[in-house]
């Protein structure tokens, strides 16, 4: 990521989190470097990939996909959603007051 992209992310609220791993044994670091080289990535990119796979498994439930599948299963159509839009309460919510 370039400096300008980083500044843009910060301004838009898309800044990436940073993580520091302390006391990583030398043999683990060496194994990470080897694994990264095998995959054609930097060590940092390899660690990101390992962490993403570990915490975001492929079989996780994705809410949007689950709701779309449910809609298809019960046979909802675009016309059904148009009805929802017509009957939806469009009254603006009152802002919170801290008094």
DOLORO-393386 format. One record per residue: residue in three letters; x, y, z of N, C-alpha, C, O, CB in turn. Coordinates in steps of 0.001 Angstrom, whole numbers, plus 500000, padded with zeros to 6 digits. Glycine has a CB too. Example, Ala and Ser with C-alpha at 12.3 -4.5 7.8 and 13.67 -1.06 7.14 Angstrom:
// residues 2
 type     nx     ny     nz    cax    cay    caz     cx     cy     cz     ox     oy     oz    cbx    cby    cbz
  ALA 513190 494310 507800 512300 495500 507800 513200 496700 507800 514236 496681 508465 511308 495527 509046
  SER 512850 497750 507080 513670 498940 507140 512900 500030 507870 513409 501138 508039 514084 499402 505725
***
This chain:
// residues 99
 type     nx     ny     nz    cax    cay    caz     cx     cy     cz     ox     oy     oz    cbx    cby    cbz
  UNK 500854 498829 500000 500000 500000 500000 500896 501228 500000 501829 501324 500798 499030 500001 501223
  UNK 500615 502154 499115 501415 503371 499045 501012 504327 500162 499979 504160 500810 501256 504049 497670
  UNK 501853 505328 500365 501574 506332 501386 500237 507011 501126 499442 507186 502049 502696 507373 501436
  UNK 499977 507402 499857 498720 508084 499526 497522 507179 499747 496479 507636 500214 498741 508567 498081
  UNK 497660 505881 499411 496565 504942 499646 496302 504800 501141 495152 504701 501571 496883 503569 499025
  UNK 497364 504790 501919 497228 504676 503366 496496 505893 503936 495596 505751 504763 498609 504525 504024
  UNK 496889 507084 503490 496224 508309 503949 494762 508288 503535 493893 508668 504319 496925 509567 503381
  UNK 494478 507848 502311 493094 507752 501837 492297 506791 502703 491146 507072 503038 493051 507299 500369
  UNK 492891 505657 503073 492207 504692 503934 491880 505303 505283 490791 505098 505819 493060 503438 504122
  UNK 492816 506047 505826 492593 506680 507132 491470 507697 507022 490592 507745 507883 493889 507359 507651
  UNK 491489 508510 505972 490465 509535 505803 489097 508927 505560 488089 509477 506004 490828 510455 504657
  UNK 489046 507803 504866 487772 507155 504569 487350 506166 505645 486272 505579 505556 487855 506450 503243
  UNK 488183 505973 506658 487843 505053 507732 488135 503607 507408 487607 502713 508070 486414 505195 508073
  UNK 488966 503348 506405 489277 501981 506011 490672 501558 506444 491258 500665 505832 489143 501833 504520
  UNK 491210 502170 507473 492570 501863 507893 492660 500413 508355 491756 499904 509019 493022 502818 509016
  UNK 493735 499770 508004 493960 498385 508387 494571 498348 509786 495343 499228 510168 494879 497666 507360
  UNK 494213 497326 510530 494788 497138 511850 496201 496611 511711 496548 495982 510711 493929 496182 512698
  UNK 497009 496872 512716 498375 496365 512739 498519 495421 513924 497845 495577 514942 499411 497530 512821
  UNK 499391 494455 513781 499595 493450 514813 501087 493216 514970 501801 493055 513980 498856 492128 514470
  UNK 501554 493197 516199 502947 492887 516484 502985 491570 517231 502265 491389 518213 503635 494024 517305
  UNK 503815 490654 516775 503967 489358 517443 505331 489356 518113 506361 489429 517441 503819 488150 516430
  UNK 505336 489275 519419 506591 489278 520180 507002 487850 520520 506175 486939 520577 506449 490119 521473
  UNK 508283 487686 520741 508852 486416 521205 508552 485248 520267 508275 484137 520718 508326 486095 522586
  UNK 508608 485502 518981 508412 484453 517991 509708 483648 517895 510764 484208 517598 508006 485051 516595
  UNK 509635 482360 518139 510860 481552 518078 511501 481620 516684 510807 481712 515672 510550 480085 518445
  UNK 512826 481574 516654 513562 481672 515394 513148 480593 514399 513036 480864 513204 515052 481580 515655
  UNK 512919 479372 514882 512562 478300 513954 511186 478534 513330 510955 478159 512180 512587 476950 514672
  UNK 510284 479144 514072 508957 479462 513525 509088 480565 512476 508478 480490 511409 507974 479899 514657
  UNK 509882 481584 512783 510098 482670 511828 510755 482144 510561 510380 482540 509458 510962 483778 512452
  UNK 511705 481277 510706 512378 480673 509560 511381 479860 508719 511392 479939 507490 513546 479775 510034
  UNK 510530 479086 509381 509517 478289 508677 508527 479193 507942 508093 478867 506837 508764 477375 509668
  UNK 508173 480314 508542 507279 481270 507879 507926 481840 506626 507276 481965 505588 506899 482408 508838
  UNK 509210 482186 506722 509919 482728 505554 509973 481707 504428 509774 482052 503263 511344 483159 505938
  UNK 510242 480448 504773 510294 479389 503762 508920 479202 503122 508801 479121 501899 510783 478060 504387
  UNK 507886 479135 503960 506523 478945 503448 506112 480109 502553 505485 479906 501513 505525 478795 504611
  UNK 506468 481331 502957 506148 482512 502153 506843 482433 500792 506239 482738 499764 506566 483805 502896
  UNK 508096 482029 500789 508837 481908 499534 508200 480850 498635 508133 481030 497419 510312 481556 499808
  UNK 507739 479766 499214 507087 478715 498429 505817 479218 497754 505457 478761 496670 506760 477521 499318
  UNK 505145 480162 498405 503903 480716 497864 504133 482017 497089 503183 482620 496590 502914 480960 498992
  UNK 505387 482444 496990 505694 483662 496250 505203 484920 496922 504837 485885 496251 505114 483581 494893
  UNK 505191 484920 498252 504700 486073 499013 505782 486538 499986 506753 485830 500252 503389 485719 499779
  UNK 505587 487730 500499 506437 488195 501595 506030 487450 502862 504948 486866 502932 506321 489749 501792
  UNK 506903 487478 503854 506569 486834 505129 505326 487475 505727 504458 486785 506262 507751 486928 506122
  UNK 505246 488782 505636 504089 489499 506178 502798 489078 505477 501777 488864 506130 504289 491015 506043
  UNK 502842 488961 504160 501657 488534 503404 501288 487094 503756 500108 486753 503826 501906 488664 501881
  UNK 502280 486264 503975 502019 484869 504348 501324 484793 505706 500385 484018 505886 503332 484063 504378
  UNK 501789 485600 506660 501160 485616 507988 499720 486102 507885 498834 485559 508545 501959 486516 508963
  UNK 499475 487131 507055 498094 487612 506862 497210 486501 506320 496082 486318 506778 498064 488823 505904
  UNK 497723 485753 505337 496954 484667 504740 496663 483569 505768 495540 483070 505842 497707 484083 503537
  UNK 497662 483197 506552 497485 482164 507576 496429 482604 508586 495554 481819 508954 498825 481864 508293
  UNK 496510 483857 509036 495538 484359 510011 494135 484410 509419 493168 484043 510086 495947 485749 510504
  UNK 494015 484859 508179 492697 484939 507542 492067 483557 507421 490877 483393 507690 492806 485591 506155
  UNK 492845 482573 507024 492326 481210 506903 491918 480668 508263 490912 479968 508381 493371 480288 506259
  UNK 492699 480993 509295 492424 480469 510633 491146 481045 511244 490399 480328 511908 493594 480759 511546
  UNK 490896 482325 511023 489758 482957 511707 488541 483150 510818 487458 483456 511317 490175 484287 512256
  UNK 488696 482977 509507 487568 483118 508591 487465 481864 507746 487752 481898 506549 487721 484378 507695
  UNK 487059 480753 508355 487003 479508 507596 486024 479604 506434 485054 480361 506479 486616 478354 508507
  UNK 486293 478829 505401 485481 478837 504188 484021 478497 504462 483135 478988 503762 486048 477864 503183
  UNK 483757 477672 505462 482398 477222 505742 481638 478141 506709 480583 477763 507218 482440 475827 506306
  UNK 482167 479344 506966 481459 480226 507889 480141 480669 507270 479994 480693 506048 482327 481452 508254
  UNK 479203 481014 508111 477894 481458 507633 477991 482933 507272 478384 483762 508093 476781 481214 508708
  UNK 477632 483245 506051 477600 484632 505600 476133 485059 505622 475308 484507 504894 478245 484803 504154
  UNK 475820 486028 506449 474436 486414 506696 473697 486791 505417 472574 486335 505201 474390 487568 507665
  UNK 474304 487614 504567 473648 488022 503334 473318 486846 502435 472221 486758 501884 474513 488997 502591
  UNK 474284 485940 502291 474057 484762 501461 472983 483861 502065 472172 483281 501343 475359 483982 501281
  UNK 472982 483746 503395 471982 482905 504060 470580 483479 503865 469634 482733 503613 472300 482773 505566
  UNK 470443 484794 503981 469132 485424 503790 468662 485301 502338 467483 485055 502082 469187 486904 504200
  UNK 469588 485474 501392 469219 485331 499979 468773 483902 499689 467803 483691 498962 470403 485719 499062
  UNK 469474 482919 500251 469106 481513 500038 467736 481232 500642 466931 480510 500053 470168 480567 500653
  UNK 467471 481801 501816 466171 481618 502453 465065 482216 501592 464007 481611 501424 466161 482253 503852
  UNK 465312 483402 501048 464332 484039 500168 464044 483192 498942 462891 483033 498543 464821 485411 499742
  UNK 465109 482645 498342 464914 481765 497176 464143 480510 497564 463288 480041 496813 466271 481377 496556
  UNK 464453 479967 498748 463808 478727 499197 462305 478907 499368 461525 478022 499014 464425 478255 500512
  UNK 461896 480056 499914 460463 480276 500136 459792 480927 498929 458582 481152 498926 460251 481142 501373
  UNK 460598 481228 497898 460023 481725 496651 459750 483213 496600 458875 483645 495849 458777 481021 496389
  UNK 460472 484018 497380 460274 485466 497312 460737 485995 495961 461712 485506 495390 461030 486176 498455
  UNK 460029 486997 495460 460371 487611 494175 460641 489091 494386 460439 489617 495481 459236 487404 493134
  UNK 461094 489755 493342 461311 491200 493420 460008 491934 493716 460011 492954 494405 461923 491720 492115
  UNK 458910 491424 493202 457606 492051 493453 457267 492015 494948 456688 492961 495482 456497 491340 492637
  UNK 457630 490923 495611 457389 490828 497049 458144 491929 497787 457617 492526 498726 457809 489444 497581
  UNK 459360 492195 497368 460147 493231 498033 459618 494621 497721 459744 495528 498545 461606 493130 497622
  UNK 459035 494802 496558 458416 496090 496234 457259 496377 497187 457052 497525 497582 457919 496104 494769
  UNK 456504 495343 497560 455414 495500 498527 455978 495949 499868 455424 496837 500516 454619 494178 498689
  UNK 457086 495329 500282 457721 495727 501550 458094 497203 501515 457905 497919 502499 458978 494866 501829
  UNK 458619 497652 500392 459027 499048 500261 457813 499979 500347 457910 501072 500903 459774 499265 498932
  UNK 456682 499553 499803 455480 500384 499813 454891 500518 501215 454381 501582 501565 454437 499806 498868
  UNK 454950 499476 502011 454321 499506 503335 455297 499889 504445 454902 500026 505603 453711 498156 503645
  UNK 456568 500062 504092 457573 500407 505095 457305 501786 505673 456965 502717 504942 458979 500352 504490
  UNK 457457 501915 506982 457297 503203 507656 458483 504085 507289 459631 503757 507589 457188 503025 509210
  UNK 458193 505211 506636 459273 506094 506177 459442 507304 507094 460135 508262 506750 459001 506564 504746
  UNK 458808 507255 508254 458943 508352 509211 460362 508401 509732 460914 507378 510137 457947 508200 510376
  UNK 460958 509586 509725 462323 509721 510219 462360 509473 511717 461464 509896 512446 462888 511112 509891
  UNK 463370 508804 512161 463536 508520 513585 463949 509796 514305 464648 510647 513754 464586 507395 513814
  UNK 463503 509904 515537 463896 511045 516360 465332 510844 516818 465690 509748 517251 462943 511218 517580
  UNK 466160 511879 516730 467542 511732 517195 467584 511551 518708 466688 512005 519420 468385 512953 516782
  UNK 468623 510891 519192 468790 510718 520627 469047 512065 521285 469676 512955 520712 469939 509741 520930
  UNK 468542 512185 522503 468773 513408 523272 469440 513007 524586 468957 512132 525304 467428 514198 523528
  UNK 470529 513650 524875 471241 513374 526119 471064 514582 527044 471859 515521 527048 472766 513077 525852
  UNK 469997 514511 527816 469684 515650 528687 469845 515267 530134 469626 516094 531019 468265 516158 528437
***
